[in-house]
Amino acid sequence: MSSAPALQAREVSMVFGGLRALNNVSLELAKGQIVGLIGPNGAGKTTFFNCLTGLYTPTSGQVLLGGTQLPGDPAEVTTAGLARTFQNIRLFPSMTVLENVLIGRHVRMKQGPLSSLLHGPAFQRGERAARERARELLDFVGLSRVEDELSRNLPYGDQRRLEIARALATDPSVLLLDEPTAGMNPQETEAARQLIFRIRDTGISVVVIEHDTKFIFTLCDRVTVLVQGELLVEGTPEEVRGDPRVVEAYLGKPPEEVQAVVEEITHGSAEGASGE
Ligand SMILES: Nc1ncnc2c1ncn2[C@@H]1O[C@H](COP(=O)(O)OP(=O)(O)OP(=O)(O)O)[C@@H](O)[C@H]1O
């Protein structure tokens, strides 16, 4: 077995016209680790995910999954074992919950086009196995009871969980979650945290983008902070939340957002501070 990191981004840069959205950003994710990616609005977090998943071709830099360079095409990246969810939920609203997960599962189905066309025995066996796996995943994320519901009818938090189930259906070794708790209430957020821990416990490594720093500091093994396309700080949650550069970067936000951010950071610090 290779001892290569689950995911490695080496000095990734992305330039849009005159804008350098990412400047030599590196990140390493060990197997079984949860890494958080935080930073003020426009820091380049989603652009970084897009570079990792082949949606954007980085201007320079390399991305390796399990030590092997990833292809530049999103579908091939998924097949290679890197799955993601999106900041804005991207489900098929007129399909059922089960069908949405099956879409993810089809990445792993082996039937050739002729078998699919003829609906032969191999196709039917494959379909049965796909449904079984999709149902297991719905059970895993807690959505079994609504498998026949149209996905557009699900509450927001359940739609986010469904997106995760669909990503898991591709059998990833690494899962990227872009703002998985955005718009969730505190109960849903806590359920999302527990779900991410359970995903990690199955052996999948996870990278999470989140604005909720308290969530990140209590979830992740390590945290990377991006500011204006640059890697500002990388370290354990304790190292990062105590770093004055991080507080300063967040205070650079518009005045109306400052107080909320200070409170988030303070809460995160207070919880983890040794008994204070
Ligand atoms: N396709 C694109 N074309 C041009 N500029 C882009 C493109 N995608 C992102 N950018 C720019 O790159 C910068 C980084 O944006 P990005 O969305 O990655 O930040 P972010 O950290 O994810 O922000 P947020 O927290 O608000 O989602 C921004 O200035 C953005 O306008």
The ligand as an SDF file (V2000), in Angstrom:
LIG
                    3D

 31 33  0  0  0  0  0  0  0  0999 V2000
  -14.7490   32.0470  -12.9960 N   0  0  0  0  0  0  0  0  0  0  0  0
  -14.2190   33.1610  -12.4730 C   0  0  0  0  0  0  0  0  0  0  0  0
  -13.8730   34.2010  -13.2640 N   0  0  0  0  0  0  0  0  0  0  0  0
  -13.3240   35.3170  -12.7370 C   0  0  0  0  0  0  0  0  0  0  0  0
  -13.0990   35.5040  -11.4180 N   0  0  0  0  0  0  0  0  0  0  0  0
  -13.4290   34.5080  -10.5890 C   0  0  0  0  0  0  0  0  0  0  0  0
  -14.0160   33.2840  -11.0590 C   0  0  0  0  0  0  0  0  0  0  0  0
  -14.2410   32.4620   -9.9990 N   0  0  0  0  0  0  0  0  0  0  0  0
  -13.8260   33.1470   -8.9080 C   0  0  0  0  0  0  0  0  0  0  0  0
  -13.3450   34.3780   -9.2680 N   0  0  0  0  0  0  0  0  0  0  0  0
  -12.7830   35.3760   -8.3650 C   0  0  0  0  0  0  0  0  0  0  0  0
  -11.7820   34.7460   -7.5890 O   0  0  0  0  0  0  0  0  0  0  0  0
  -11.7900   35.2670   -6.2620 C   0  0  0  0  0  0  0  0  0  0  0  0
  -11.9670   34.1300   -5.2840 C   0  0  0  0  0  0  0  0  0  0  0  0
  -13.3370   33.6870   -5.3440 O   0  0  0  0  0  0  0  0  0  0  0  0
  -13.8680   32.4090   -4.5840 P   0  0  0  0  0  0  0  0  0  0  0  0
  -15.3080   32.2400   -4.9300 O   0  0  0  0  0  0  0  0  0  0  0  0
  -12.9570   31.2630   -4.8310 O   0  0  0  0  0  0  0  0  0  0  0  0
  -13.7180   32.8510   -3.0500 O   0  0  0  0  0  0  0  0  0  0  0  0
  -14.3010   32.1570   -1.7590 P   0  0  0  0  0  0  0  0  0  0  0  0
  -13.2170   32.1910   -0.7480 O   0  0  0  0  0  0  0  0  0  0  0  0
  -14.8740   30.8240   -2.0910 O   0  0  0  0  0  0  0  0  0  0  0  0
  -15.4440   33.1770   -1.3590 O   0  0  0  0  0  0  0  0  0  0  0  0
  -16.8460   32.9530   -0.5840 P   0  0  0  0  0  0  0  0  0  0  0  0
  -16.4800   32.6400    0.8230 O   0  0  0  0  0  0  0  0  0  0  0  0
  -17.5170   34.2780   -0.7220 O   0  0  0  0  0  0  0  0  0  0  0  0
  -17.5680   31.8300   -1.2740 O   0  0  0  0  0  0  0  0  0  0  0  0
  -12.8920   36.2990   -6.1990 C   0  0  0  0  0  0  0  0  0  0  0  0
  -12.3190   37.5660   -6.3990 O   0  0  0  0  0  0  0  0  0  0  0  0
  -13.7890   35.9030   -7.3570 C   0  0  0  0  0  0  0  0  0  0  0  0
  -14.4820   37.0200   -7.8500 O   0  0  0  0  0  0  0  0  0  0  0  0
  1  2  1  0
  2  3  1  0
  2  7  2  0
  3  4  2  0
  4  5  1  0
  5  6  2  0
  6  7  1  0
  6 10  1  0
  7  8  1  0
  8  9  2  0
  9 10  1  0
 10 11  1  0
 11 12  1  0
 11 30  1  0
 12 13  1  0
 13 14  1  0
 13 28  1  0
 14 15  1  0
 15 16  1  0
 16 17  2  0
 16 18  1  0
 16 19  1  0
 19 20  1  0
 20 21  2  0
 20 22  1  0
 20 23  1  0
 23 24  1  0
 24 25  2  0
 24 26  1  0
 24 27  1  0
 28 29  1  0
 28 30  1  0
 30 31  1  0
M  END
$$$$
